[in-house]
């Protein structure tokens, strides 16, 4: 493989195993897996999902929804509070597939009821502790007002409640993840019970990779929407969702300068390739990526005390605090495990498998 500049490499075997594991977990718990494709944005990986029996996906934009609808996907959820300025695109996509939207605002619900041409499904996004978007799980008056609009609409069908327990990303152990998951699940179940008493059926959906990777109790949940699990990354390792060896992507980065006197080298891998997401390790060091040596069959364990310490637009500074720097040469390739694989994939816009297939 002739790698010239920064290149995002994928271990296809690991990626497929992650997909199988999550689908097996969903089957075992009688829930639907609708993976969030924002992580990879790849029609090819989407087709791998279909071969495993996955029939629904989640997207982060209408453009992504249209891309996958054109590739044959029919059950697509746009997982973002609906933007009514995009009504023309909503109507275009809704003609191509069964489109589900997140509708959390009364004004949005009223506008859509008057302007959608094709039937759409809707989830009400529930805030169970993340405090990003959505309606508080106890705010029954606001939920009731939305349901009233949906009942009167001929083209909006209420499908259920969704939550993203993004606060699980603050966990640092499996037990913390499980505690957040159980709290989230119990709030959704209580909400469903409240509305079932009024003869309103609701599907329950949740979708964070940490919970879906380690939790074992999903009773009452109908749909899961994890995304990052196809690749994983250093953030997920730190949370406890995966092991380092589970990470299936690495950024190949050419060495362009070596500064032995300060134990640093410069690689062509900057913020435009990796983003500026970072983690802080157990020693208090801020890390923008860990370094691995690339091999024909993949890569090994990250090098101890060798890490990306700083990023500018195109430059990456690697701090090398162990022996071995003297073996490095300008033009050599190093691998960088990303802190956030979703952003790295989005920035790179291209993924290459270890056998050279561009997907």
Phi, psi and omega in degrees: 000125182266097181265121182262310182233193181306128184221127179274117182258144181238131170273100186299322181299316179295316182300313179297323179294322177298318178297316179297316182299317182289321178293321177297319178297318179296315177302315184297331182257007178057045178234158180271131173266118176238078189299147179276113186276003178298336182295314184251331179055027187249124175298326180296313178294326174301322178290327174300320179299315181299321179296337178271002178094008178281127187241359180224148179224167178236141182230166181252355179211159177291328177297319177293320178300316181295319179302314182282329175297319179294341178265009172105357179285136184249329181255099186232132176246127174273106189269069177201142179306126191303136178258108187292342177292344181264025187300324180297315179291323176302314180296321179296314182291322182295340176283341186261340185204175171276103188261131175248139183238159171261115182240110185243347183250139179298318180297322178295317181298316180296315181300313182296321180299336181264344190234351176281138181265323179257153177299139175230153174265159177220143168250144169266123180280131183249133176270111180252015177142347181283327178061043173255284177229169180105175184255138179305140187296345179256004182274069183298321181301318181290321177295317179301319181296320177295314180300325178297320178294317181298321181297328182275347184272141178274345187240354178250121179251121177291127182253324179163200183244140179231147172219147172245111181277065183297341177292350174295340178289349175270356179288156178226020177198160178298321181296323177293318178300313182298322180295317178295318179299314182294321177297317179298312182298318182294325179291320177294318180296320178296321179295316179297317180297321179300317184273335174296328177297340178256016177064036176247114181277138179221131169282150178246130181228141172221168189195052173249138183300318180303310181297315183290340180275329188238338183289154180240347184250112180233017182302130180095345179271138183258327187220140170239146185230046179290155179232310187299338186301338181293331180246321192059178181188184184293328178295317179294325177297317181294325178294323184113008182286334185207175171259162179303321183291350177278342182296125188255003176233150177212145178265117175282125187229124178286140173282130181243339176211150176231129179237081185298326184296335179244015178055046180220154169221160182250132177239157173277086179192100184242199181295334179284353178248322187251346192073180177251019173296146186212163172234162173247124185276183185294344178262007179082009180276136176276126187235129178258002179164150175255152188256135176231158174268132182277141177232169180299325183267002180143236180204160181260199181290149180299145181288135180294132177060032172231118189202160176281117185260343182201148177226135164244199189300308182247341185268142168236130178259121179256125175271126185239096187262006181241165173300154178123342180298327182295343180275347183281145179230149173302132182101343175293156175257137170243155175257140178240119174285124185284150173289320182226100186292330179299314181289322179298315180295319180296319181289322183285328177066004180206142179231136181240128178286167183296339177264012172094004180282125178269122183242000000 
